[in-house]
């Protein structure tokens, strides 16, 4: 299953945060398989802020630490198990591939107008109708994707906005 990058622009940070919250809900409901995500915004003074809101390394480290702690408890060394498990989790996430490219985030963030925000999401799988229906009220614009061109156009139409010019 391939991962696709989707970058959506929003008129405000609040809209982007609400959309991200909806994405987390869809993830819990198994309607969105989100691999990585970053929230970027430019404040009214022109300052750009970049926040990783989903981190494969952190998730893998926590999962690895949990598994390692359980295994370590069996062998009467829970702290050693925690450390080894966390390290193995981070290593596994690095081997499985990168998430959102930091250089791309900085390049696109540099073009945001003051007061605007963007979400970068690496998606493995989604139920497109559910996701677009949830996002539509927040009026996102498709900035870029790694989707095939026809799917990108369908996404932009479903969200009710034309794709942003290249």
N, C-alpha and C positions, 0 to 999 in steps of 0.2 A: 504494500500500500504506500503510495507516494505522499509526501508532505507538500503542501502548497502554502506559499506566503500570500497573505491578503493584507493590504494596507488601506485603512479607511480614515478619511479626514472628517473632522467634526467642527462645527461653528464655535464650540466652547468646550472647555475642560469638563464642565459638569455633564454635558451630553456624552462625552467620551467615557467618563467614569460610570455613568448609568448604563451605557452600552456594554462596558466591560463587566459590570455586575450581572447583566443579563447573560452574557457569555459564560460566566461562572455557574449560573443557575442551569443553563443548558448543558454544561459539562457534567454537573452532578446528575442531571436527568439522562445522561448518556446520549444526548442528541448532538453533542459537539465533542470531538476528540482534539483538544488543544494541546499542542506540543510545547509551544513557547509563546510568550507575548511581551510586548513592550508598549508602554503608554508614554507619549511625548507631547509636550505643550510649550507654547511660547506665551509668557505672561505679557501684560500690557506694557511693561517696561522693555520688552524685547528679549528678556532672558529665557533661554531654552532649558527645560528640565526633562531628563530622560529617566524613566522608572521601569525597571524590569518587574512585571506583574505576574509572570509565570516563568519559573526557572527550572529547566530539566535537571540541571546539576543539583539544585537544592532539593527538589522532589526525590531524585535518586539517592542523594545522601541521606535524607530522612528515612526513606524506605530501607536502604541498606543498613543504617544504624539500628532500626527496629529489628530487622531480621538478625543482624549480628548480635544484638543484645539478647535476643531469645536464645540463639545458639550458644552464646557465651554463658548464659545462665545454666544451660545444661552441663557445660564443662566447668562450671564454677569460676568463670572469668568474664562477668558481664561487661565490664568496662573495656576490656581488650576486644571483646566481640563488637561492642558499639563502634570503636575506632576502626577496626578492620572492615566492618560492614559499611560504614559511612564512606571510607576510602574506596571500597569496591563499587559502591553506588555512583560516586562521582566519576570514577574511571569508566564505568559502563556508559554513563551519559555522554562522556567525551567521545567514546568509540562509536556510539550510535549516530553521531553527526551533530553539526552545529544547529543552533536555533536561529534566532533573528540575527542577521549580520549587523554588527555595531557600526561599521562604516556606512552602510545603507541608511541606518537610523539617523546618523549625524547628517548625512547629505539631505535627506528629506526634511529633517527637523529644521535645517537651515533655511528652508523655503516656506516654513509656516508663517502666516501673518500673526501679529500680536492678537492674543485672545483665542487663537485656534489650537486644536489638538489633533493628534492622530493615534490610531491603534495599529500596531504591527502584530499580526497573529500568524503563527505557523500552525496550520490545521492538517491533521491526518485524515479525519473523516467528519462529515456533518450531514444532518438532514437539512438540506438547503432551504426548503420551504419554511421550516421552523425558525431557522436562524435569520433569514431575511425578514420574516414577519415580526420577529422580536426586535430587530434593529431598525426597521423602517420608521417608527415614530421619532427616532433620534436624528433622522435625515443625514446619514453619512454619505460621503462621496467616495467613490472608489479611486484612490490615488494610483495604486498599482497592484498587480497580482502576478503570480507565476502560473495562473490558470491559462488554459488555451484561450485564444482571443474570443471565440464564440461564448464560452462559459463566462468570461469576464464581462462581456456585453450583457448577457442575461442577468448576471448579478447586479450590475449597475441599473438595469431597467427594473429589476425586482425591488431595488431599494428606492426607486422613484427619482433617481438622479442620473444624469449622463456621466460617463467616466470623465475624470479630470484629464485635461489635455496633457499629452506627453511632454 
